[in-house]
Amino acid sequence: MNISSVNLPNSVVSYLRKYGSDHWSVTTKINKQFDNVIIIPAIAEYENIGKLINSLSKNNQRYLDSTLILFVINCGENVSEEIKADNKKTIDFLENPSHSLSINIGYVNASSSGLYLPQKDAGVGLARKIGMDLALTLFDYKTENKKLLICLDADCEVEENYLETIVSAFNKNNLIAAVIEYEHRLPDDDFEKSAIICYEIFLRYYVLGLKYAKSPFAFHTVGSTMVCDYESYIKVGGMNKRKAAEDFYFLEKLAKVVKIHKIDGTKVFPSSRSSWRVPFGTGQRINRFKAGTHNEYALFDPKVFEILSEWNKLFLSDKVINGKEYLSLARRVDEGLSKFLKLNSFEKQWDKIKSNAKTEDQLKKQKKIWFDGFRTLKLIHFLRDNGYPNINMFDALDIFFEKIKHNLIVKRKENIPPIEIQLEYLNQLKLAEQTIRQPD
């Protein structure tokens, strides 16, 4: 990208010189700058692009006028000719302005000879990064409005108040980063519907458990719901190139330096389809459910979140002690917690951190860096594998709802109840998310 000829803030120029690439560019017929850019990676998504554009076009025109919808049409060179042909159809479609005159559309061609994603990194992380980096050159930095990088996926749809809710929340409340509420649309087929309900319960139960434990990483990590301003994007060194879980690691990186808020006033509707595109996430969980290779109706024992809660209370408090003292206290909480900390060389690493930190703020930040979202997940997995195995999904929910004093009105007799009762459990989970305040 030619950053020398564009009137960009110094921080943006520095970031792009260090992390950007001039290999790809934006194609658009719109000759202006924007306050918001929606970045949408797309590979073999021709059949979905029109639905997404249609749902976006129903948003308030005032917000559409200041927003660019930027598709990153991508693939590696070694993909099938069928995928390349589908991408070509998508590009041809985006070239035709007749599909919507009310919205600003641009695209990045990362799917043609000489422009393919490098095979080593070809995937959603790099596609998001290309779009987000290029978006930095498209903002109108002269206006006072926040410059927002809004992530979405090509197989999603959004509500009519999507843009207005996001832009208003960021500008009125001075937000820096946030995730948007989401809801998978339920398929008509009962088997596929069960798969989606099961997966959403899994996702929401985990985040509710983190909120209960007062974890600073208690937020959903769904790529199509991420939003941040350009300054925080630069501050954390931009998006990663991971082929999967890029959303988890990007949000975790942000959460170490800023608060991740939740915007509930609008929804993103991710696709409920099975998919080959990434090895994690909705598509693969639906594939796995269909294959029957795992017991999908199982959740972490609520006890692991109790242990996590006690550890967070000890470690994330303002009180600072040495590594040996922390280990002693951890042993009183649970032997498995103590073993985990020892296996992760906690005492040695913490004492080094403690001796190098010059201020209380530095120590507070280092606590969040050492015990980050990934290490939190590793602890929960360790406890699962060492004394607290997963239990029946609905038993776990019953126990947890009682623990947080959520008035559960669902009655069941079976270990795996009928789909209507499963759906009610999911709805109760959504309500429970509102009862536990998100940690500061």
N, C-alpha and C positions, 0 to 999 in steps of 0.2 A: 504494500500500500504506500502511496506517495504521501507521506506525512509532512513533508517540508512545505508544500504549497497550501496546506489547510491551516486555518486559524484555530489551533488547538491549544488547550492549557498545557503548560510545561509538564505536568504530571502525566498527561496522556502521551505526549511525545516521548517522554522517557520510557514509559511502559512499552509502547509499541516498538521502540528501538531495541529494547531488551527481549521482549517476548513475542512481538508480532511477526507477521510474514507478509511479503509482497507477492506471494505466489497466486493468491486469489483476490478477486475484486467484486464489487457490488454492481449489478446491472439493474437499473431502474429508470423509468421514464419521468420520475418526479424530481424536479430541480429545486429542491429546498432542503432545509435541515429540520430536525425533529427534537421533541422533548422525550419521546419514548420510542424504543425499538423492541418489537416482539421477535425473538430469534427462534426459528423453527427448523430443526434438522429434519430432513426427509430423504428416505431411501425406499424406492418402489412404493410410493404413496399416492399415485395418480388418482386412485378411486376415492381417496379421503380428502384430498386438498380442497375440492369444491365445497364439501360439507363444512370444513373448518372456516373457509373464507366466508361462507354464507352466515355462519353463526357470529363471526366477528363483525360482519357488515351491519348487523342489527344493533350494534352499540351506538351510543350517543355520538352524533356527527362531530361535535365540538372536540371530542377526545380522539376520534379517528383522524381528524385533520392534523393533529400534532403527533401522530404515531406512524411509524413505518413498520409494515409486516415483512420481515426479512426471512425468506426461505433459504436454507443451505441444502441444495440438492447434491447428495454425496454418495460415493461408493469407492471401494478400492478397485484397482484395475482387474483383479482376478475374479470378480464376481461374474455371474452368468450374463449372457447376452440379454436374457429376459429382463433382468433388473436394470441393465443399462438402457434398454428400450423404454421401460416404464419411466425411468428418470427423464429420458428425452421427451416423452409425452408431457411430463409435468412441466418441464422448461418451456415447451411450446405453448402450453396452457397459460403459464404465467406471462409469457410474452404478449398475450392477447388481452388488451385492456377492457374488452367488452364484458368480461365475466363479472366485473364490479367497478363502477365508476366512482363509488363513494369512499374507497379506501386506497391508501398508498401501499403499493406492493413493490418489493425488490427481491432479487434472488442472487445467490452465489452459485456459480457453476463449479462444482467439485466432482463432476461426473462425466468429463469428456477427456479425450486424448490430451495428455500434457497437464491435466488438471485433477486427475484422480487423487484421492487421499493416499498417502504412502501406506503400503500394505501393513507395515509394522504397527501403525497407529490408527488404521481405518476403523472408524466407529463413531458412536454418538458423542463421546467426549471431545474428540478433535473437531467434529462438525459443529458442536455448540461453541467451542473456543473460537473457531474461525469466524462464526457469525457474531459473537460477542465482541471480539477484538475489532472487527470491521465496524460494528455499531458505534464504537468510540469516535470514529471519524465522521459520523452522520448527525451528531447532536448539535443543536443550536445552543452553544454555551453562553450566548449573550442574554438569554432569558433567565429569569429568577427561578423558574420551575426546576424541580429535580430532574436529572437525566436518568431515566430508568431503563435497565436491561431486564426485559421480561421474557422468561423462558416458557416455551410451549412445545407440544409435540404435534406432528402432522395428523395423527389419528384422534385428536381431541376435538371437543366442541366446548363452547363457553356460553355463559349467560349474557343477557343483553346489557347488564350493568357491570360487566367484567372490567372494562377499561376505566370507567368513571370511578368505580369503587377502589381500584388499585391506585390510580393517580391521586385521588382525593386523600386516601389514607396516608400515602407517603408525604404529600405536600402539607396537609393540615396537621399531621401528627409528627412530622419530621422523622419518619422511619428511615432506616438505612438498609435493612434487609428484611424479607418476609417470605412466608409460604402462604399460598392461597388454599382455601378449603377445596377439597376434591370429592368426587363421588363417581364411582364406576357405574355406568348405566347397566342395569340388569338385563341379560338376554332373555328371550322368551323360553328357550329350552331349559327345563328344570335342572338338568345335570350341569350345564354351563353356569346357570344362575347359582347353584350351590357352590361351584368353584369360586366365583367372584365373591360371594358372601363370606366364604371361608377365608379367602385371601385378605379381604378388607378387615375382618375381625382380627386376623394375625397382625396386620399393620397397626391398627388402632390400639389394640391391647398393648403392644410394645411401647408405643408413645405414651399411653396412659400410665404404664408402669414407670417410665422415666419421669413423668411429671410428678407422680406420687413420691418418687425418690428424690425430688428436687434437683434433677440433673439439668445442667445448662444446655444439654443436647436433646431436650425433650421437644422435638418437632418432627414432622413428617418429612421424609427425604424422597419426594416424588419430583422428578425432573421437570415435569410440565407445570409445576406450581411455584417455581423459584422466581424471586424478583429481588434485585438489589440496585442501588444507585452506582453510578460510574466510579465514584471515589472509593467505595468499599471494594469494588471489583479490582481496581488497581492496587489497593492496599494489600490484598491477599495474593497478588501475583496472577490473577486471572483464573480462567477455567483450566482444568487438567485435561489430559488426552486419553483418559481411561476409556476402554471399550465398553465397560459396564461399571455401575456404581459411581459414575462420575458425579451424580447428584449428591450422593452421600458425602463424598470427600470434599466437594465444593462447599456445601453447607456447613460441614464440620469446620473447614478452614475459616469460613466467615464467622462462625459462632465463637471461635477463639478470640476474636477481636471486637465483634459487635453483637448486639442482641438480635436474634431471629424472632420476629413478631409473627403472629398468625392473623390473617385477614379472613374473617368469616362471612363478610357481607356479600360475597359472590362465590361462584363455584366453577371449577374446571371439571369437565367430564372426560376422563381418560377412556380409551377404548377397552372393551372387555375381551378382545380377541386373543387367541393364542398367537404366538409370534416366534420367528426365528432370529429377530434382529439383534437381541441382546441376551446374554446368558443368565441375567437376573431380571427381576421385575414381574409385572403382571403377565406378560405373554408366556414366560417360561413357567410361572406358577400354574397357569391354566394348563399348559402342556403336561406338567407333572401330575396335576390332579387327574387328568384324563388317563394318564399312563398307569396310575394307581401304584406308583413305586414307593410312596411315603404315606405315613399316617398323617393326613392333613388336619384331622380333627384333634390336634394336640397343641398345647401352649406351654410356655414357661410356667413352672410352679410359682405362684405368687410369693413364695418365700424368698426367691432370688431378688425380688424388688425390695423386700424388707431389708435384706442384707445390704443391697446397694444404697438404700435410704440411710441406713446407719453409717455406712462408710462415707457417704457424701456429707452427712452431718458432721462427722469427725474431720474429714480432710478439707472440705471446702469452707469451713468456718474461718473466722479471722484469727483464731488461735494458731500459732505456729510452734511446732515441736520438732524434735529430730526424728530421723527415720526409725530408730530402734523403738522410740516411744510410740510412734504410729503403729508399728508392727505389733507391739504389745496390746494396744487398744483393739486392733483389728482381730487379734486372736480371741479376744473376749466376745467380739461380735459373732465370728464364725471361723472355724478352723480352715475351711475352704478359702475364705477371703485372705487369710494369712498366707496360705500356700501360694495363692495366685500372686500376691505382692512379692513374695520371695522369688518365685520363678521369673518375675519381671524386674529383678534387681532393684526393687523399690528403695531399700534403705540406702544403698550406695548412691543411686541417682538422686534421691531427694536431698541427701546431705550435701551433695555437690551443688545442686540448685540453690539450696538454702544459703550456702556460704558465698555464692556468686551474686545473689540478689542484693541490690542496694536499697530498695524501697519496699514498703508493704504492697504497693500496687504491682510491682514486678513479681513479687511472690504470689500474689493472687492470680496474676495472669499465668504464671508458670504452673500453678496447680491445675488450671484448666487445660494447659497444653499437655502436661504429663498424663492426666487422667481424662483423655479426650473421648470423643464419641466412639471411636474404634476400640479403644481399650475398655470402655464401658461395655460394649458388646462382647468383647473377648472375656471379660469377667463373668457376664451372664452365661455365656456358653461354657465356661469352665465350671461354674456352679452347677449347671445342668448336667455336665458329664461327671461331676464328682459329688454326688450326694443328693441332688435335687432334680431328678429326671422330669421331663415334660409330663404333664397330666392331661386328662381329658379336657378338651377345649371349654366345654360348658361348665364343668366342675370348676375350672380355673376362673371363669368369669363369675360364677356364683360366689366363690370365695373372695374374689377381688372387689366385687360390688359391695359385699358386706363390709370389707375392710375400709372402704372409702365412704361407707354409710350412704351408698346410692340405693334408693328405694326401688329394688328390682320387682317388677310386676309380672315377669315372665314365669310361667309354671310349666314344668316338663317332667316326664316320667322316663324318657329314654336317654341313653348316653349320647346318641346323635338324634336330636329331635327333628320333626318335620321341617320343611324349608320355611314355612311361615313363622315358626318359632325361632329358627336360626336368624331370620331377618329381624325379628323383634329384638333379639340379643344385640345385633349390629346397631339397631336404632338406639338401644339403651346405652351402648358404648359411646355413640356420638354425643348423647346427652351428658354422659359422665365426663367426657372431655371438657365440657364447659364448666363443670363443678370444681375442677382442680385448677388453681391459678398457675399459669405458666411461670417457671422460675425466672428471677431477674438475671 
